[in-house]
């Protein structure tokens, strides 16, 4: 299904395909490409997954506002697309700048993102001067003036030598990208630095790179993997910056292996995965370190029964469950658990404004004293979070 919708001030062109019962992979393309860059990969995954692809602003058939853009524009575009299509708990697969966008969405709205696949990307790509020079060159000579140099970064030597017709097709895609869209996104990449937010990601993450990538070299991608807790790093041989074009079979195999490995074999592992994604690794590690033989059966019961069963059900998002839990903890006067779940909103995506509305509801349906105590606790927790204190 190829359609467009309006979000964040632009019309985004997208394609949603595959049976609705299959898990959803959402693809975000690279600078100078559109959703067709994933064409070689998708047939190799079609039996296992459903797909959402889109053209980011300034590319393909999506709107092309005047440059410059900010990376938040691209992040908000994808969030808006997912929200309007009523999609959540998806796997985001981002290529190059699409990988920066995927990281940003996962950090800002963890309730929408279940796992990350980051292809040939980084938390920060290139020095600012390099992007300034590229913008100037395009303004003076058009995208055509840089196309051959870009092809050398995009593709391994063997591909450029032995597959000239395919090379010409991807070169055509590049040079036909709207100038404003290309330089606008160059500015977004120039100013993007996700170093801090990458270190706070809780989703299972696979970082991939072609061994001959000239745009985001393997060491750069590996440095990003080292920032993301628990992430996996792999190289794809015989590929440059676009492994989905050069080595789609190898990329499909790694994606399938990674996502299959994320399917826990039992409720305890599922519960531990969800528990960490909501409460954060640091909190769970501390709780596990304090566990003794005496309370181990209780901790296992909570992990399997609450986190591995109820919190793992698909009917409500993590944000919805977070707000429900906050309301119940406040109404029942469980102050320690209330504070814990307000802290967890950093990971569930429940906003401060939504927590405020939840606590106002408590005043009506559970009583003003409970609401008053809950507001006091929430103020204390938000003060901690705003000052970056580790509770």
C-alpha positions as CSV (number, residue, x, y, z in Angstrom):
1,X,0.0,0.0,0.0
2,X,1.6,3.2,-1.2
3,X,0.1,6.4,0.4
4,X,1.0,9.8,1.8
5,X,-0.1,11.5,5.0
6,X,0.5,14.9,6.6
7,X,2.6,15.0,9.8
8,X,4.8,17.6,11.4
9,X,4.1,20.1,8.6
10,X,5.0,17.9,5.7
11,X,3.5,15.2,3.4
12,X,5.3,12.0,3.8
13,X,5.2,9.3,1.2
14,X,5.2,5.8,2.6
15,X,4.6,2.1,1.7
16,X,3.1,-0.4,4.2
17,X,3.1,-4.0,3.0
18,X,2.8,-7.5,4.3
19,X,0.2,-9.5,6.4
20,X,-0.8,-7.6,9.5
21,X,-0.1,-10.6,11.8
22,X,3.6,-10.5,11.1
23,X,6.1,-8.4,13.2
24,X,6.8,-5.0,11.7
25,X,10.1,-3.7,10.4
26,X,10.2,0.0,9.8
27,X,12.9,1.3,7.4
28,X,14.5,4.7,7.3
29,X,16.6,5.5,4.3
30,X,20.0,7.2,3.8
31,X,20.9,10.7,2.5
32,X,20.3,10.8,-1.3
33,X,18.1,7.7,-1.5
34,X,14.4,7.0,-1.1
35,X,12.4,4.0,0.0
36,X,13.5,2.0,-3.0
37,X,17.0,1.6,-1.5
38,X,15.5,-1.4,0.5
39,X,14.1,-3.1,-2.6
40,X,16.9,-5.8,-2.9
41,X,16.5,-6.7,0.8
42,X,12.7,-7.0,1.3
43,X,12.0,-10.2,-0.8
44,X,14.5,-12.1,1.5
45,X,12.5,-11.1,4.6
46,X,9.0,-11.2,3.3
47,X,8.1,-14.6,4.8
48,X,8.8,-13.4,8.3
49,X,8.1,-9.7,8.5
50,X,5.7,-6.9,7.5
51,X,7.3,-3.7,6.2
52,X,6.9,0.1,6.5
53,X,9.1,2.2,4.3
54,X,8.9,6.0,3.8
55,X,10.7,8.8,2.0
56,X,12.1,11.2,4.6
57,X,11.4,14.9,4.0
58,X,13.3,16.3,1.0
59,X,13.6,12.9,-0.6
60,X,11.6,10.7,-3.0
61,X,7.9,11.7,-3.2
62,X,7.7,13.3,0.2
63,X,7.5,17.1,0.6
64,X,10.7,19.1,0.2
65,X,10.7,22.2,2.5
66,X,13.5,24.8,2.1
67,X,16.8,24.0,3.8
68,X,18.2,23.7,6.4
69,X,16.6,20.9,8.4
70,X,17.3,19.8,12.0
71,X,17.6,16.2,13.0
72,X,14.6,16.7,15.2
73,X,12.5,17.4,12.0
74,X,13.3,14.0,10.7
75,X,12.8,12.3,14.2
76,X,9.4,14.0,14.6
77,X,8.4,13.0,11.1
78,X,8.9,9.4,11.8
79,X,7.2,9.6,15.2
80,X,4.2,11.3,13.6
81,X,4.1,8.6,10.9
82,X,4.0,5.8,13.4
83,X,1.4,7.5,15.6
84,X,-0.9,8.3,12.7
85,X,-0.7,4.7,11.5
86,X,-1.3,3.5,15.0
87,X,1.9,1.5,15.1
88,X,4.0,0.8,18.2
89,X,6.6,-1.7,19.5
90,X,8.2,-1.9,16.1
91,X,11.7,-2.7,15.0
92,X,13.4,0.3,13.5
93,X,16.0,-0.3,10.8
94,X,17.9,2.8,9.9
95,X,20.6,3.4,7.2
96,X,23.1,6.2,7.6
97,X,21.1,9.3,8.5
98,X,18.1,7.0,8.8
99,X,20.0,5.3,11.6
100,X,20.5,8.6,13.4
101,X,16.7,9.1,13.1
102,X,16.1,5.6,14.5
103,X,18.3,6.3,17.5
104,X,16.5,9.6,18.1
105,X,13.0,8.0,18.0
106,X,14.1,5.2,20.2
107,X,15.4,7.6,22.8
108,X,12.5,10.0,22.7
109,X,9.7,7.5,22.4
110,X,10.8,4.1,23.7
111,X,7.2,3.0,23.9
112,X,7.2,2.9,20.1
113,X,10.4,1.0,19.5
114,X,11.0,-2.6,20.5
115,X,14.4,-3.1,18.9
116,X,17.0,-1.3,16.7
117,X,19.0,-2.3,13.6
118,X,21.5,0.4,12.8
119,X,23.1,0.1,9.4
120,X,26.3,2.1,8.5
121,X,25.5,4.9,10.9
122,X,26.8,6.5,14.1
123,X,25.8,8.7,17.0
124,X,27.7,11.5,15.2
125,X,28.8,11.4,11.6
126,X,31.7,13.4,10.3
127,X,33.2,16.8,11.2
128,X,31.0,19.9,10.7
129,X,33.4,21.4,8.2
130,X,33.1,18.4,5.9
131,X,29.3,18.9,5.7
132,X,29.8,22.7,5.2
133,X,32.1,21.9,2.3
134,X,29.6,19.5,0.7
135,X,26.7,22.0,1.0
136,X,28.9,24.6,-0.6
137,X,29.9,22.3,-3.5
138,X,26.3,21.4,-4.2
139,X,25.1,25.0,-4.1
140,X,27.8,25.8,-6.6
141,X,27.7,22.8,-8.9
142,X,24.7,20.7,-8.1
143,X,24.6,17.1,-6.7
144,X,26.1,15.9,-10.0
145,X,29.4,17.5,-9.0
146,X,29.8,15.2,-6.0
147,X,28.1,12.1,-7.4
148,X,31.2,10.1,-8.4
149,X,32.8,10.7,-5.1
150,X,29.7,9.6,-3.3
151,X,29.6,6.4,-5.3
152,X,33.1,5.6,-4.1
153,X,31.9,5.9,-0.5
154,X,28.6,4.0,-1.1
155,X,29.9,1.0,-2.9
156,X,32.9,-1.4,-2.7
157,X,35.4,-1.5,-5.6
158,X,34.1,-4.8,-6.9
159,X,30.5,-3.5,-7.2
160,X,31.5,-0.4,-9.0
161,X,33.7,-2.4,-11.4
162,X,31.5,-5.4,-12.1
163,X,28.0,-4.1,-11.8
164,X,28.0,-0.8,-13.9
165,X,24.3,-0.9,-14.8
166,X,23.2,-1.1,-11.1
167,X,25.8,1.5,-10.2
168,X,24.2,3.9,-12.8
169,X,20.7,3.3,-11.3
170,X,21.8,4.2,-7.8
171,X,23.7,7.2,-9.1
172,X,20.6,8.4,-10.9
173,X,18.7,8.1,-7.6
174,X,21.3,10.3,-5.9
175,X,21.5,13.1,-8.6
176,X,17.7,13.3,-8.8
177,X,17.3,14.0,-5.1
178,X,16.0,17.5,-4.7
179,X,18.8,19.9,-3.9
180,X,17.0,21.5,-1.0
181,X,16.3,18.1,0.5
182,X,19.9,17.0,0.2
183,X,21.5,20.1,1.6
184,X,18.8,20.4,4.2
185,X,19.6,16.9,5.5
186,X,23.3,17.6,5.2
187,X,22.7,20.4,7.7
188,X,20.7,18.1,10.0
189,X,23.6,15.5,10.0
190,X,26.2,18.3,10.5
191,X,24.4,19.4,13.7
192,X,23.3,16.0,15.1
193,X,25.1,14.6,18.1
194,X,23.3,11.7,19.8
195,X,26.2,10.6,22.0
196,X,24.4,11.3,25.3
197,X,21.1,9.7,24.3
198,X,22.7,6.7,22.7
199,X,24.2,5.7,26.0
200,X,20.7,5.6,27.5
201,X,19.1,3.4,24.9
202,X,17.5,0.3,26.4
203,X,16.3,-1.5,23.3
204,X,18.2,-4.5,21.9
205,X,20.4,-3.1,19.2
206,X,22.3,-4.6,16.2
207,X,25.0,-2.3,14.7
208,X,26.1,-3.3,11.2
209,X,28.6,-1.9,8.7
210,X,30.1,-2.8,5.4
211,X,33.8,-3.6,5.7
212,X,34.5,-1.1,2.8
213,X,32.2,1.7,3.9
214,X,33.8,5.0,3.1
215,X,31.1,7.2,4.6
216,X,30.8,5.7,8.1
217,X,33.9,3.5,8.5
218,X,33.7,0.3,10.6
219,X,35.6,1.9,13.6
220,X,33.0,4.7,13.7
221,X,30.1,2.3,13.7
222,X,31.9,0.2,16.3
223,X,32.3,3.2,18.6
224,X,28.5,3.8,18.5
225,X,27.9,0.1,19.4
226,X,30.2,0.6,22.4
227,X,28.0,3.4,23.6
228,X,24.7,1.5,23.4
229,X,24.3,-0.9,26.4
230,X,24.3,-4.6,25.3
231,X,24.4,-3.8,21.6
232,X,25.8,-6.2,19.0
233,X,28.4,-5.2,16.3
234,X,28.9,-7.0,13.0
235,X,30.7,-6.3,9.7
236,X,29.4,-7.4,6.3
237,X,32.1,-8.4,3.9
238,X,32.2,-7.0,0.4
239,X,29.9,-4.0,1.1
240,X,30.3,-0.3,1.3
241,X,27.8,2.1,2.7
242,X,24.7,0.4,1.3
243,X,24.8,-3.3,2.3
244,X,21.1,-3.6,1.5
245,X,22.0,-3.0,-2.1
246,X,25.4,-4.8,-2.3
247,X,24.9,-7.7,0.1
248,X,21.2,-8.1,0.8
249,X,21.4,-11.8,1.5
250,X,24.1,-11.3,4.2
251,X,22.1,-8.4,5.7
252,X,18.8,-10.4,5.7
253,X,20.6,-13.2,7.5
254,X,21.9,-11.0,10.2
255,X,18.6,-9.2,10.7
256,X,16.8,-12.5,11.0
257,X,19.3,-14.0,13.4
258,X,19.3,-10.9,15.6
259,X,15.5,-10.7,15.8
260,X,15.1,-14.4,16.3
261,X,17.6,-14.2,19.2
262,X,15.4,-11.5,20.8
263,X,12.5,-14.0,21.2
264,X,12.8,-15.3,24.8
265,X,12.2,-19.0,25.3
266,X,10.3,-18.6,28.5
267,X,8.4,-16.0,30.6
268,X,11.4,-15.3,32.9
269,X,13.6,-14.1,30.1
270,X,10.7,-12.2,28.5
271,X,10.0,-10.6,31.9
272,X,13.6,-9.7,32.5
273,X,13.8,-8.1,29.0
274,X,10.6,-6.0,29.6
275,X,11.7,-5.2,33.2
276,X,15.0,-3.8,32.0
277,X,13.3,-1.8,29.2
278,X,11.0,-0.1,31.6
279,X,13.0,0.3,34.8
280,X,16.5,0.6,33.2
281,X,19.5,-1.6,33.5
282,X,21.0,0.2,36.5
283,X,17.9,-0.3,38.6
284,X,17.5,-4.0,37.7
285,X,21.2,-4.7,38.2
286,X,21.0,-3.2,41.7
287,X,17.9,-5.3,42.5
288,X,19.6,-8.4,41.3
289,X,22.7,-7.7,43.3
290,X,20.6,-7.4,46.5
291,X,18.6,-10.6,45.8
292,X,19.2,-13.5,48.3
293,X,18.0,-17.1,48.5
294,X,15.2,-15.9,50.8
295,X,13.5,-13.6,48.4
296,X,14.6,-15.2,45.1
297,X,11.2,-17.1,44.7
298,X,9.4,-13.8,45.1
299,X,11.7,-12.0,42.6
300,X,11.1,-14.8,40.1
301,X,7.4,-14.6,40.6
302,X,7.4,-10.9,39.9
303,X,9.6,-11.2,36.9
304,X,7.5,-14.0,35.3
305,X,4.0,-12.9,36.5
306,X,4.1,-9.1,36.2
307,X,6.8,-8.4,33.7
308,X,6.8,-11.6,31.7
309,X,3.0,-11.9,31.5
310,X,0.9,-8.7,32.0
311,X,3.5,-6.1,31.0
312,X,4.4,-8.3,27.9
313,X,0.9,-8.4,26.5
314,X,0.4,-6.5,23.2
315,X,-3.0,-4.9,24.1
316,X,-1.5,-1.7,25.8
317,X,1.7,0.2,25.1
318,X,4.4,0.5,27.7
319,X,3.4,4.2,28.1
320,X,-0.3,3.2,28.8
321,X,0.8,0.5,31.3
322,X,3.2,3.0,32.9
323,X,0.4,5.6,33.5
324,X,-2.0,2.9,34.8
325,X,0.7,1.6,37.3
326,X,1.4,5.2,38.5
327,X,-2.3,5.7,39.1
328,X,-2.6,2.5,41.1
329,X,0.5,3.0,43.1
330,X,-0.7,6.5,44.0
331,X,-4.2,5.4,44.9
332,X,-2.9,2.6,47.1
333,X,-0.4,4.7,48.8
334,X,2.6,2.7,47.7
335,X,5.1,5.5,47.8
336,X,8.3,3.7,47.0
337,X,6.9,1.9,44.0
338,X,5.2,5.2,42.8
339,X,8.6,6.9,42.8
340,X,10.2,4.0,40.9
341,X,7.5,4.0,38.2
342,X,7.7,7.8,37.8
343,X,11.5,7.4,37.2
344,X,10.7,4.7,34.7
345,X,8.8,7.2,32.5
346,X,12.2,8.0,31.1
347,X,12.0,4.6,29.3
348,X,8.3,4.2,28.8
349,X,7.7,7.5,27.1
350,X,5.0,8.7,29.4
351,X,5.4,12.5,29.6
352,X,5.4,14.7,32.6
353,X,2.2,16.3,31.4
354,X,0.5,12.9,31.2
355,X,1.7,12.0,34.7
356,X,0.2,15.3,35.9
357,X,-3.2,14.5,34.4
358,X,-3.0,11.0,35.9
359,X,-2.4,12.4,39.4
360,X,-5.3,14.9,39.0
361,X,-7.6,11.9,38.3
362,X,-6.4,10.4,41.5
363,X,-7.8,13.4,43.4
364,X,-11.3,12.7,41.9
365,X,-11.4,9.0,42.2
366,X,-9.1,8.0,45.1
367,X,-9.1,11.1,47.2
368,X,-7.2,14.4,47.6
369,X,-4.8,13.2,50.3
370,X,-3.5,10.4,48.0
371,X,-3.2,12.8,45.1
372,X,-1.4,15.4,47.3
373,X,1.2,12.8,48.4
374,X,1.6,11.6,44.8
375,X,2.3,15.1,43.6
376,X,4.9,15.6,46.3
377,X,6.7,12.4,45.3
378,X,6.5,13.2,41.6
379,X,8.0,16.7,42.2
380,X,10.9,15.1,44.1
381,X,11.5,12.5,41.4
382,X,11.4,15.1,38.5
383,X,13.8,17.3,40.4
384,X,16.2,14.3,40.6
385,X,15.8,13.6,36.9
386,X,16.2,17.2,35.9
387,X,19.5,17.4,37.8
388,X,20.6,14.0,36.4
389,X,20.9,12.4,39.8
390,X,21.1,8.6,39.9
391,X,18.4,7.5,42.4
